[in-house]
Amino acid sequence: MKQITDAAKRSQTMMDLQKDPRTKMALDQCKELMDYALGELSNSFEELGKLEFHKLDEALINLRIWLSAAISHEETCLEGFQGTQGSAGETMKSAEDRYRADAQRASDHQRDVEFRGTDGVPELNSRRLLSQEVPSWVDQRGRRLLQAAEGYSDAKADIVVAQDGSGQYTTINDAMKHVPKKKNTTFVIHIKAGIYKEYVQVNRSMTHLVFIGDGPDKTIISGSKNYKDGITTYRTATVAIVGDYFIAKNIGFVNTAGAIKHQAVAVRVQSDESIFFNCRFDGYQDTLYAHSHRQFYRDCTISGTIDFLFGDAAAVFQNCTLLVRKPLPNQACPITAHGRKDVRESTGFVFQGCTIAGEPDYLAVKETSKAYLGRPWKEYSRTIIMNTFIPDFIQPQGWQPWLGNFGLDTLFYSEVQNTGPGADLANRVTWPGIKTLSDEEILSFTPDQYIQGDVWIPGKGVPYTPGLLAADPNAATTIPSDSAAPDFSSFSDTSGAGSVSPAAAPEGSTKSASPERAVTMVLKD
């Protein structure tokens, strides 16, 4: 970590001379991420310092999550310099090589603490049967609000944002100036219906913050930053969430840059124990950046083209819709791209009771723009898909390589009790990393065990199934009626490259017989 920070400092003068805006942005981004990584290490040392024996299991799980996040932050720092040329590029490449050598030695030392389980999933008895108990940090006003399913009144919110002037503020960013720092009580912002064209940052100090909208098709936060215009993927997010214990309900998050602009993030999430309920994430490439820490998504819709759900979080998606959109010509559509760099990271994506579907524009080109469940962004990419409806346009192979044989021996992919015409495993790829899980191993990826959901999800007014879902082949044949995309016809992005179109129910039940074709891939920065 020190090598990267030192290299960034030495490179500053060169960057000023070379006038490379993207590299200058990468340097600033790297400093921020190194600060986050140091914070994760500080949390780890503090946890060890106050360790109580009866809470050993919980402490060890937290340590792994924080150390995993530190790795994610460091990796994201390095990714920002991909493609950097000249002396600055050579300096950062040298720092990267030294960092990776040090990281490998540090990783080897972790073997002193043995975690047994499914490919790095700790078998720790961390589940707490809390029923509907609300965590102690939620005050009485907050728990009344969080336990209500809908119908929030202005009196229950700390701040109301309304474009029509009926609240205290007309923009979200004006409201954010009044969010208290590092408080252990909930702070609720009700964002009334409207299209908010602004970029929102939930800083690390803004903990226990709650955003509540009037519906994902009514309260919409929209931006259009993108990689093609010279911005790193990390910085393209319309909304960036770093503060822990964040909750969002009934909100739409959009990046309107369009497929032609390549990577363009709608939301980046680094918040530990964050929850999203009845939210919508719309974009094209790299829509939802589930970057790090523990995350839970329920009844949400995520739309996009390439890798539109990516990152290195330990995230569970329950009863969500993954909506494939029309890409550029000659592009395939891998849905997921998990980025686990080290086998000891306790991270991965779990999809439980979800629906994969396609927009009408995509279904018209599905024979030539082939869709896959995902591909390995990093060597130890981990994705588990269970009790999910898989349509016919998902290719029989199921998964797509990233580049050649990269990660095929070390990834961790598994499909469990899925339904639909695309769920047949007969013609799936047979890479060494494809796993068949035992019943016990399957349980280790349910939210109560995998992200310790019973500790922090109950009592938040969010539907939550802690264990396995009952298989229901009829439940995922249509997209929920409330997941239709908002009408963006009145505000196209400045590039004119794309807009968000309405959702569609899955179509077709016959498998594609179209021949294989060459695929143009756009790699991440």
N, C-alpha and C positions, 0 to 999 in steps of 0.2 A: 504494500500500500504506500509506503514512504517513497519507493522508487517512482511511482506514478506521480505523486504530488510534487516531488522534486523536479521531475522532468517537465511537468506542466509549468513550474515557475521558470525554469531555464528556457522554455519555449516561448515565453510571453513576448520577448523582444522580437524573436523571429516572426511570430504571428503578426505583430504590428507592422513589420517590414513587408511581409508577404501579402498583407491585406486579404487574408482568406477568411471571410465572414463565418463560414461553417466551422472551420477549425477554431476560430476565436470562441464561437458558441460552445464547441466541444470542450475547450479548456474551462470555461465558466461552469459548464455542466459537470465536469469532472471534479472540480473543487467542491461543488454542492454534494455530489454523490460520496466523495471521500468523507465529508463531514457526517453524512448519514451513516456510512459504514463504521466510523469511529463511535458514533452514538450506539450502534448495535453492540459493539464490543464493550462499551461502557455499561450498557444494560446487563450484559452477561457477567461482568465482574461484580456489579452490584448484587445481582441475583445470587452469585456464589457467596458473597459476603454475608448475606442475611438468610442463608439456607437453613431451613428447619427440616428435620428428618421426616416428619410425617407429611411434608409437602414435597418430598424428593422427586416423585414422578412428575408432578406439575412443573417443577423447576427445570428438570432435564428437558422436557418438551419445549418449554420457553427458550431454553438455551439453544436448542437446535434450530428453532424458528429464527431467532435473532442472528445466529451465525450464518444460517442460510441466506438471510436478507443481506448480511454484510457481503457475502460472495456475489449476490445479485447486483448490489450497488457497484462493486468493483468491476464486474463484467460490463455493466452498462457504461461505466466511464470509458473503458477501452473501446467499446463499440463505436463511440462517438468519433474516434479517430480513423476508422476504416476509410480508406481512400485518400487519406492525407498524403500529400506528395512533398518532395523536397527535404531539406534538413530537419524540419519539424517532424515529418513523418518518420524519418530514421531515428530521431530521438525518442519518440513515443514507442516505436517498435522495439527498440532496445529496452526501454523501461518495461514494456509488456512482457518481454521474454524473461527478464529478471523477476517480475512479479509472479509469473506463472511457476517459476522454479521455487520461489519462496512459498507460494500457495500450496504447491504439492507437498513440500516438507511439512507445512502446518497441517495439511490434511492427513498426512501419515501419522502425526502425533495424536490425532483424534482417536486412533485405534486403541489408545489407552482406556477409553471409555467404551465399553461394548454395548451396542444397541442391537438386539436380536429382533428379527421380524421380516416382513416382506420387502426385500430390496431396500432396506433402510427405513422401513416403517417401524417405529419403536413399539414393542409390546409392553406398554406401560398402562397400569390400571388407573387411567386418568379420568374416567367417566364419572360424572356426578349426576345422580338422578334428582334434578332440581325441580321437576314438575314445572309449575308456572312461576317459580321464584324469579324475581327481577334482581339483577346484580346490585350490590350495595351502592355503586356509584350513581345509580339512577335515582334522582330525588322524586318526591311524591308527584309534583307537577309533571315531571318527565315521564314517569311510569304510566300515569293516566293517559298521556298523549300517545306513548308508544304502544300501549295495549289496545288502543282504539283502532279498528280496522280502517275507517275512513270518516269523513265528515268533520275534519279538523276546523275549529273555529279560531278566529284571530286571537281570542283571549287566551288560548293555550300556547301561543307561540311567543318567544322572546322578541322576535323581530318579524315584521311582515314586509315582504317586497312585492310591490305591485306597480306595473307600468302605467296604470290609470290614475295613480296618485292616492289610492285608497289605503296604502300602507305607509310605514315610516320612510321607506326608501323606494326609489324607482329602478335601481340597479342592484344586482347581487354584490358587486364589488364595493359599493358604498356600505351595504349592510355588513360585509366582512370586516370592515374597519372597526366594528364594535363587538366582535367576537372576543370573549375573554380568553386569556392564555393559560394553558396548563391547569385548567379547572377539573375537578372530579365530579362535576354535575353536568347534566345535559344542557345544551344550549340549542334551542330550536329556531330555525328560520323557515317560515312558511313563504314559499315562492308562488305567488298567484299565477294564473294562466297568462301566457304570453310567450313570445319568442325573444329570448335574451341573447343578443349578439355580443357576447363578452367572453373573456378568458378568465377562468376562476381558479385560484390556487388555494387549497386548504393546507396551510403551512403545518409544520411539525408541531408547533405549539398549540394548534387548534384541536384539542382532544375533546371527545364526547360531543362532537357537533352533529346535528341532525338537519338534513334538508328534506322538506316535505312539499311536494307540488300538488297540483290539482288534477294530475293524470299525465301519463307519458306522452299523450298526443295533445296536451294543453299547455303544460309547463315545459318549455324546451330551451336548453342552453346550447347555442350554436356557434361554431367557429369553422375556419377553413385553412388553418396552418398546415403545411405539408412539406415533405422532403424535397420535392422537385424545386421548390422556391428557395432552397438553400438552408433549410432548418433541419436540425437533427430530429430523428424520430421521437426521441424522448421529449423534445420541446414542442412537438406539434399538438399536444393534447389540448382540447378545448377546456376540459376540467382536469386538474391534477390534484390528487388527494393523498396527502402524506400523514396528517394527524391521525393518531390511533383512535379506534372505537367510533369510526364514522358510520352514519346510517343515512341512506337515501331511500325515499319512498315516492312513487308516483311521479317520476321525472323522466323526461327524454333528454338524452345527450347526443349531440350530432357533430360530425365533421363533414362539411359539404364539399370538400376539395375535389372529389370525384376520382374515378379510377385512373385517369390520365396523370394525376399528381402523385401516384405511388403511395408511400407510407404517409398516413394521415390519421392520427389517433383522436378518437372522441373523448375517451376517459383513460387516464393513467391512475392506477390504484397501488399505493404503497402502505396503506393504513392497515395495521394489525387489528384483527377481530372486527372487520368492516362488514356491513350488511347492505344489500341492495334488494329492494322488494318492489315488484311491479314497475320496473324501470325499463327504458329502451335505450339501446346503444346502436346508433346508425352511422355507417361509414362505408368504406370500400376496403382498401388494404390496411391492416393493422388497426381495426376499429377499437377493440378493448385491450388495453395493455394492463393485464393483471400482473403487475410487476413483482411483488414480493409480499411476504407475511400471509396471515390467514384471512380468507375472504369467503363470504357466503352470498350466493345469488339465488333468489327465489322468484318464480313467475316473471322472469325478465325475457326480453327479446334482444338478441345480438345479431346484427346484419353486416354483411361485407362480402369481399371477394377472396383475397389472398391472406392467409394467416390472420383472419379477423378476430381471433381470440388467441393472444400470445402473451408470453411473460414467464416468470419463474415463481409465481405464487403457489401456495397450498390452497387451492380454491375448489369449492364444491358448487356446482350448478344444478339446482333442483327444480324440476318442472319448468325449464326454460325452453325457448325456441331459438334455434340457430338457423338463420335465414340467409341462404346463398343468393348473391346478386350477380348480375352480368358483369364480367370482367372485360378488360381490353382483349382484342383478338389474339389468339394463340397463347392465352394464359390459362393455366389450370387453377382450380379453386380448392386448395387445402384449407380446411376450416381451422384447425388448431396448429400451434407451433409452440410447444412448451420448451422452456429454456433452462433446464436443470444442468448445471455445469459439473457438479461433483456428486458422486453416488451417495455421499453421506447427507446431502441436503434432504430435508423432510418436506419436499415440495412436489407438486404435480396437480394436474387438472382431473377432476372427477365429475362426470355428467350422469345424473341420476333422474330417470323419468322425464327426459327431455324429448324434444321433437326437432328433427332436421327437416327443413323445407326449402323451397326455392321460389323466388319472385317470378312472375310471368315472363319478364325479359330474360331471366336466366334459363328458364325451362325451354325457351325457344332456341337456345344455343347449347343445351346440355350435351348434345352429341359431340360437339367439338371442343367445348370448354369443360373439361372433365373435373368432377368434384371428388375429393378424398376426405377422409376423417381427419387427417392431419399429416404432419411431417416433423422430423426431429431438428429443431433449431439448434440445440446443443447436444453434446454427447449422451447425456443421461436423461433426455426428454422422457417425461412420464405422463401418460394419459390413460384413463380408465373410463370406458363408456358402458353404462349398465341401464337396463330397463328403458331403453331409448328407442324411439321410432326412427328407423333409417330408410329413406326412400330409395326408389330404383336408380336415381341418378348418381348415387355414390358408387364409385367404380368397384367391381368385384374384388379387386386387390385390396381395397379398404384404405390402405395407407400409401403414402408417396415418399420416396427418398428425398433427402435435402440436396445432396450432391454426391453422386457415386455411392460408395459404401459408408459414408460418414454416419456414425452413430447406430448403424444397423445391428451391431453386436451388443451395444450397451444400453440402448433405449429400453423403455418399459411400457409396452402397449398391451391393453387387454380389452376384450369385448365380452360382456356378461349379460345373458338373457335379454337381448335386444329383440325388437320386432320390426316388421315391415319388409318390403321386397328387397331392400338392400342389406338386410341383416344376415344373409346366408354366409357362413364362414367357409364354405367349400373351396372357394377360389382365392382366399385371402393370401397375402404374402406370408412367407414362412421364415422370416428373419429370426436370428437367435434371440432378439429382444422381444418377440411376440410371446406373451405369457398366457397360459391357461391357469386360472386361479382356483384354489380349493375353496370350500365354503368358509373356512376360517380366514383365509386370505381376503376373500371378498368383504367380509365384515370389517376388516382393518381399513377399508377405504370408504366406509360409511361416515357421515359427518360427525357422529358422536365420537368416534375413535380417531378419525383422520385429522380433523381440525379441532377436536375437543369441543364440539358444538354445544353439548349439554351444559358447559360451563358459562357460555356467553350469549347463546341465541334465544333460549326460552324467555318469555316475558316481554319480547320486543314488538308484539303485535304482528309477527311474521309467521305464516304457516311454515312448519318445520317438521320433517320426519327424521328422527335421529338415526334410525337403522335402515334396513332394507325396505324398498318399496315393493308392494304387491304388483306383480306383472299384470298389466291391463292392455291387451292388444288393441282395444278400441279407443283408448284415451288419447292417443297421439295421432289420430287420423286427420285432424283439422287444427289449424292455429287458433288459439283462444281469440274470441271476438274483440277483446280489449287490447290486442297487440297490433292492430292496424297502424301503419306508419302515419305520422302527421302529414298534412298537405303543405309541401314546401314550394308550390308553384309560384308563390308571391315573392320569394327571395332566393333566387339561384345564387350560387357562389360567384365570386368576381371572375373566376376563370371560365365560367360557363361550362365546366367539365362534367358536372354531375349534380344530381339532386336526389332526394330520398323519395322513393315511390312506395305505394301501398303494399302491404304484405299479401301473400296469397297462400291458399291451402295447398298441401302437397298434391301433386298430380302424378298419374301414371303408375302402373304396377309391373310393366315389362322391363326387363333388363336391356340396357343399351348394347347393340351389336356393332357399334361404329368402330372402325379400325383405329389402332394407336396412331398418335401424331406427335410431332415435335412440340415441346412445350417451352415457352419463353418464361424464365423465372426471374423475378426481381428480388435480389438479396437484400437483407436488412443492413442498415448502416450500423 
